[in-house]
Amino acid sequence: MKYREILKKYWGYDDFRGIQREIIESIGTGRDTLGLMPTGGGKSITFQVPTLAREGLCIVVTPLIALMKDQVANLRSRGIKAAAIYSGMRHSDVVVALENCIFGDYKFLYISPERIESEIFVNKVCKMPVCMITVDEAHCISQWGHDFRPAYRRITRLRELFPQVPVLALTATATPEVVEDIQRQLGFAESNCFSMSFERKNLVYVVRNTENKQQELLHILHRIPGTAIIYTLNRKKTKEVCDFLLANDITAEYYHAGLSPESKDRKEELWKSGQSRVMVSTNAFGMGIDKPDVRLVVHVDLPNSIESYFQEAGRGGRDGNRSYAVVLYSRGDHSVVARRVADNYPKQSFIREVYDNLCYYYTMALGDGLNCTYEFSLVDFCRKYHLPTLQTDSALRILTRMGYIEYVEEMEYASRVRFIIERDDLYKIHNLPEEYDSVITALLRNYSGLFTDYVFVDERFLARITKLTRHRLYEILVSLNQKGIIQYAPSKKCPIVTFSRHRVLGEELRFAPEVYEERRKAFQERIDSILKYAMSSSECRSSMLLSYFGEKRADECGNCDVCVARRGAEPSPDELSADCARILNHLSETGGCAPAQLDTLALTRKRLSAALRRLCDEEKISVSDGKVCINKG
């Protein structure tokens, strides 16, 4: 079946968009391929279509559990067999999923990078008919990327197991240096990168200098109608901003990683349905959220990098209509942002202290600890040893990159259910609401062993087949628990620490330059770039962003706050001379043209008029018969 026919059959689209076709055709010929596609560019199509066009299974590596579940559910709804393996699944369920991929003619297996080296996965994957490997969020494999994750280095193990299978790497944001490093880390036989332009012509980039961010935010929301996302850097601030908006009669929800899955789903639904206009969030919100009509994205706090900002701002205007990406910046932000370097890369002596205390925390003897895993409370740990929370969290991440521990901030444990009454007694229960009966029936039809032990359940799946909202399903499961019919343990997220090496003394820790000093320098450069963006008042915002990603534009966007301010001002002498030279060059190449055709030079009306006036005054050009020409002689 041809690619377009597959696209039409399963997705209903008549043709591909952007660089989807080029990527599909490249990976379809067996070439390792890297695709750079900005947020909303349709990345999933680029590996789903070519996989359906051939025999075998595609392994998709992604760090996002929610995205795994959503894509698997989406594929299954189209009649395509897909499975996912993620933390919190029962061992038997993992085995079933892997066996299905060996014998069940499955087309997609979604996994996290941490799963790759597990014994059960390696034993089973070798028997699978793997035809393609997809690495989503591929910038995570590069230590120069803004979101480097050591676990991504394990993907090279897949290459060793399937040396002849092509790899498709996908990312929304990558500098030229990271693009090169991704291909090197994944062992590309040759450089092969397809890139969409990072330019978003419908996005208007604005920086507002203000000492009262709340009032400025209110002013912007009153001026720009429609759905909005507001990003802050910490969880506490999401609620503070949300409460402020609610107090000013603007419907809003707040969102961060610490909320329960049920609460997240409810808030997402209220925002997506339009019942709440604004979502105030940390960077935990937005990945995989498909809402095309976001008209406004505001950053109350500066993010840590241009990459993060570009990805988050890009969640506005996916429908192609004009949207605004606004940064609120105050004088005090410079010192606040600059301090993040010390917070994210604390002194080496402090990191050694954190390591020693971690070993004391678990009473770990010298030479012990290899592969030992423990649940971890950052708050309790910091309180016990009188350590600053933010720097301690950063130290644990650095120790992970150094290979001494593996610190997983939020290991997800799936929800569990077991029936605490006998099956026969269950059928004697009468007068339960119809919704309750549908939930009980769904549990019995889709899960086995419920009367003997806890069974992991997927609330998203149950909500879909019972046609209930996730929040309503949660309420019913809690009620059934209270009625003594089931025992229900909702999902939870718990940090864990695994010792990757035998314990050594903190003074013996080795700080490789590429793990600490070089990455600290790269982080400093990213901080400097985002500060330069916020503080600049002379360079087109869009041009600055494109330049960061190695893309040059011939003209200015004309829409950002800098361009608009410049449009209202007289051109400087240097600008006027440059504009005159551009006009003369254009007339020389064309042999003269109508005045309207000079619009292709993308000069503002004010600048074009000023340049034409000077050239006429200097008798370098003349206008006759509706045509502008260079005067000869």
Residue pairs with C-beta under 8 A, 6 or more apart in sequence:
1 9
1 52
1 53
2 53
3 16
3 21
3 24
3 25
3 28
3 49
3 50
3 53
4 14
4 15
4 16
6 49
6 52
6 53
7 13
7 14
7 15
7 16
7 45
7 49
8 14
10 48
10 52
10 78
10 79
10 80
11 45
11 78
16 24
16 45
17 42
18 37
18 41
18 42
18 196
19 35
19 37
19 41
19 194
19 195
19 196
20 42
20 45
20 46
20 49
22 194
23 33
23 35
23 46
23 168
23 194
24 45
24 46
24 49
24 50
26 33
26 192
26 194
27 33
27 46
27 47
27 50
27 132
27 166
27 168
28 50
28 53
28 54
30 166
31 166
31 189
31 190
31 192
32 166
32 167
32 168
32 169
32 183
32 186
32 187
32 188
32 189
32 190
32 192
33 166
33 167
33 168
33 169
33 192
33 193
33 194
34 138
34 168
34 169
34 170
34 171
34 179
34 182
34 183
34 188
34 192
34 193
34 194
35 43
35 46
35 168
35 169
35 170
35 171
35 193
35 194
35 195
36 171
36 172
36 174
36 179
36 193
36 194
36 195
36 196
37 43
37 46
37 170
37 171
37 172
37 196
38 172
38 173
38 196
38 198
38 200
38 310
38 314
39 172
39 311
39 314
39 315
39 318
40 292
40 314
40 315
40 318
41 172
41 196
43 136
43 170
43 172
44 71
46 168
46 170
47 58
47 60
47 132
47 134
47 168
47 170
48 58
48 75
48 80
48 108
50 132
51 57
51 58
51 107
51 108
51 131
51 132
52 80
52 107
54 131
54 132
55 129
55 131
56 129
56 130
56 131
56 132
57 101
57 106
57 107
57 108
57 109
57 128
57 129
57 130
57 131
58 107
58 108
58 109
58 130
58 131
58 132
58 133
58 134
59 109
59 111
59 125
59 128
59 130
59 132
59 133
59 134
59 158
60 68
60 71
60 108
60 109
60 110
60 111
60 134
60 136
61 111
61 112
61 113
61 116
61 133
61 134
61 135
61 136
61 152
61 155
61 158
62 68
62 110
62 111
62 112
62 136
62 137
63 112
63 113
63 137
63 140
63 149
63 151
63 152
64 136
64 137
64 287
64 288
65 86
65 87
65 112
65 412
66 287
66 288
67 136
67 287
67 288
68 84
68 86
68 110
68 112
69 84
69 86
69 458
69 460
70 288
70 460
71 82
71 108
71 110
72 82
72 83
72 84
72 108
72 110
73 460
73 461
73 464
75 81
75 82
75 107
75 108
76 82
80 107
80 108
81 100
81 104
81 105
81 106
81 107
81 108
82 106
82 107
82 108
82 109
82 110
83 97
83 100
83 101
83 106
83 108
83 109
83 110
84 97
84 109
84 110
84 111
85 94
85 97
85 98
85 109
85 110
85 111
85 112
85 115
85 121
86 110
86 111
86 112
86 115
86 412
87 112
87 114
87 411
87 412
87 413
88 411
88 412
88 413
88 414
88 456
88 491
89 97
89 414
89 456
90 414
90 455
90 456
91 120
93 456
94 120
95 120
95 124
97 109
98 120
98 121
98 124
98 125
99 124
100 106
101 109
101 124
101 128
102 124
102 127
102 128
109 128
111 121
112 151
113 140
113 149
113 151
113 152
113 154
113 155
114 151
114 154
114 408
115 121
116 122
116 154
116 155
116 157
116 158
117 154
117 157
122 157
122 161
125 158
125 161
126 161
130 162
130 165
131 165
132 165
132 166
132 167
132 168
133 155
133 158
133 159
133 162
133 165
133 166
133 167
133 168
134 167
134 168
134 169
134 170
135 141
135 152
135 155
135 167
135 168
135 169
135 170
135 186
136 170
136 171
137 147
137 170
137 171
138 169
138 170
138 171
138 174
138 182
138 186
139 145
139 146
139 147
139 148
139 171
139 173
139 174
139 178
139 182
139 307
140 147
140 148
140 149
140 152
141 148
141 149
141 152
141 153
141 155
141 169
141 181
141 182
141 185
141 186
142 148
142 174
142 178
142 181
142 182
142 185
143 181
143 401
143 514
143 515
143 518
143 519
144 175
144 177
144 178
144 181
144 522
145 174
145 178
145 181
145 182
145 307
146 173
146 304
146 305
146 307
146 308
146 526
147 307
147 308
148 401
148 519
150 400
150 401
150 403
150 406
151 406
153 185
155 186
156 185
156 186
156 187
159 167
159 186
159 187
167 186
167 187
167 188
169 182
169 183
169 186
171 182
172 311
172 314
173 307
173 308
173 310
173 311
173 549
174 182
174 307
174 549
175 307
175 548
175 549
175 550
176 549
176 550
179 193
179 195
180 191
183 191
183 192
183 193
197 546
197 551
198 310
198 545
198 546
198 549
198 551
199 542
199 546
199 551
199 553
200 314
200 317
200 542
201 557
202 317
202 320
202 321
202 322
202 323
203 313
203 314
203 316
203 317
203 322
203 323
203 324
203 325
203 542
204 322
204 323
204 324
204 325
204 559
204 560
205 313
205 325
205 541
205 542
205 545
205 557
205 559
205 560
205 561
206 324
206 325
206 326
206 327
206 541
206 560
206 561
207 326
207 327
207 329
207 533
207 534
207 536
207 541
207 561
208 216
208 220
208 326
208 327
208 328
208 329
208 561
209 329
209 330
210 216
210 328
210 329
210 330
211 330
211 331
213 300
213 328
213 330
214 241
214 244
216 328
217 230
217 241
217 245
217 298
217 300
217 328
218 245
218 248
218 250
220 296
220 298
220 324
220 326
221 228
221 245
221 250
221 278
221 296
224 295
224 296
224 324
225 295
226 277
226 293
226 294
226 295
226 296
227 271
227 274
227 277
227 278
227 291
227 293
227 294
227 295
227 296
228 277
228 278
228 279
228 294
228 295
228 296
228 297
228 298
229 278
229 279
229 281
229 285
229 286
229 294
229 296
229 297
229 298
229 312
229 315
229 316
230 241
230 278
230 279
230 280
230 281
230 297
230 298
230 299
230 300
231 281
231 282
231 283
231 297
231 298
231 299
231 300
231 301
231 303
231 312
232 238
232 241
232 280
232 281
232 282
232 300
232 301
233 282
233 301
233 303
234 282
235 256
235 257
235 258
235 282
237 300
237 301
238 254
238 255
238 256
238 280
238 281
238 282
239 254
239 280
241 252
241 254
241 280
241 300
242 252
242 253
242 254
242 278
242 280
245 251
245 252
245 278
245 280
246 252
250 277
250 278
251 275
251 276
251 277
251 278
252 276
252 277
252 278
252 279
252 280
253 267
253 270
253 271
253 276
253 278
253 279
253 280
254 267
254 279
254 280
254 281
255 264
255 267
255 268
255 279
255 280
255 281
255 282
255 284
255 285
256 281
256 282
256 284
256 285
257 282
257 284
257 410
257 493
259 267
260 490
260 491
261 459
261 470
261 490
261 491
262 459
262 470
262 471
262 474
262 490
265 469
265 470
265 471
266 469
266 470
266 471
267 276
267 279
268 289
269 469
269 470
269 471
270 276
271 277
271 278
271 279
271 291
272 289
272 291
279 285
283 303
283 308
283 312
286 311
286 312
286 315
289 315
290 318
291 318
292 318
292 319
293 318
293 319
293 321
294 315
294 316
294 317
294 318
294 323
295 316
295 317
295 321
295 322
295 323
295 324
296 316
296 323
296 324
296 326
297 312
297 313
297 315
297 316
297 323
297 324
297 325
297 326
298 326
298 327
298 328
299 309
299 312
299 313
299 326
299 327
299 328
300 328
301 333
302 309
302 327
302 329
302 333
302 337
302 530
302 531
302 534
303 309
303 312
303 530
304 340
304 344
304 523
304 526
304 527
304 530
305 526
305 527
305 529
305 530
306 526
306 529
306 530
306 533
306 545
306 548
307 526
309 327
309 530
309 533
310 545
310 548
310 549
313 325
316 323
316 324
316 325
317 323
327 533
327 534
329 534
329 535
333 534
334 531
334 535
337 527
337 530
337 531
338 527
338 531
340 527
341 520
341 523
341 524
341 527
342 391
343 390
343 391
343 394
344 394
344 523
345 394
345 398
345 516
345 519
345 520
345 523
346 391
346 394
346 395
348 509
348 511
348 516
350 391
350 395
351 395
351 398
351 399
351 509
351 511
352 506
352 507
352 509
353 387
353 506
354 387
354 392
354 395
354 396
354 399
355 395
355 399
355 404
355 405
355 506
355 509
356 505
356 506
357 381
357 385
357 387
358 364
358 381
358 396
358 399
358 405
358 497
359 369
359 503
360 385
361 381
361 384
361 385
362 369
362 372
362 374
362 497
364 372
364 499
364 503
365 503
366 503
366 504
366 505
367 502
367 503
368 502
368 503
369 499
369 501
369 502
369 503
370 499
370 500
370 501
370 502
371 498
371 499
371 500
372 498
372 499
373 496
373 497
373 498
373 499
374 496
374 497
374 498
375 494
375 495
375 496
376 407
376 494
376 495
376 496
376 497
377 495
378 389
378 392
378 393
378 396
378 495
379 389
381 387
381 392
382 388
382 389
382 392
393 409
396 405
396 407
396 497
397 407
398 515
398 516
399 405
399 407
399 509
400 406
400 407
401 515
401 519
402 509
402 510
402 511
402 512
402 515
402 516
403 500
403 501
404 499
404 500
404 501
404 504
404 509
405 497
405 498
405 499
405 500
406 497
406 498
406 500
407 495
407 496
407 497
408 495
408 496
408 497
408 498
409 495
410 493
410 494
410 495
411 493
411 494
411 495
411 496
412 491
412 492
412 493
413 491
413 492
413 493
413 494
414 456
414 457
414 458
414 491
415 456
415 457
415 458
415 459
415 488
415 489
415 490
415 491
416 454
416 455
416 456
416 457
416 488
416 489
417 443
417 447
417 450
417 454
417 455
417 457
417 477
417 486
417 487
417 488
417 489
418 450
418 451
418 452
418 453
418 454
418 455
418 486
418 487
419 426
419 450
419 451
419 485
419 486
420 484
420 485
420 486
420 487
421 484
421 485
422 451
423 451
426 440
426 485
429 485
432 440
435 466
435 468
435 472
435 476
436 476
436 479
436 480
438 466
438 468
439 462
439 466
439 468
439 473
439 476
439 477
439 480
440 480
440 485
442 462
442 465
442 466
443 450
443 457
443 462
443 486
444 450
446 461
446 462
446 465
447 455
447 457
448 455
449 455
454 487
454 489
459 470
459 473
459 474
459 477
459 491
460 470
462 468
462 473
463 469
463 470
463 472
463 473
466 473
468 476
474 490
477 486
477 488
477 490
478 488
480 486
480 488
481 487
481 488
511 517
529 548
532 544
533 541
533 544
533 545
536 544
536 562
537 562
537 565
538 562
539 562
540 556
540 557
540 560
540 562
540 563
541 557
541 560
541 561
541 562
541 563
542 553
542 556
542 557
542 559
542 560
543 553
543 556
543 557
546 552
546 553
554 602
555 601
555 602
556 563
556 602
557 563
558 564
558 567
558 602
558 604
566 604
567 604
567 606
568 606
570 606
570 610
571 579
571 606
571 607
571 610
571 611
575 607
576 607
576 610
576 611
576 614
579 603
579 607
579 608
579 610
579 611
580 611
580 614
580 615
580 620
582 601
582 603
582 611
583 598
583 601
583 608
583 611
583 612
583 615
583 621
584 615
584 620
584 621
584 630
586 593
586 598
586 600
586 601
587 593
587 621
587 628
587 629
587 630
588 630
590 597
591 629
592 627
592 628
592 629
592 630
593 627
593 628
594 626
594 627
594 628
595 612
595 623
595 626
595 628
598 608
598 612
598 628
599 608
601 608
603 611
612 621
612 628
615 621
616 622
616 623
619 631
620 630
620 631
621 628
621 629
621 630
621 631
622 628
622 629
622 631
623 629
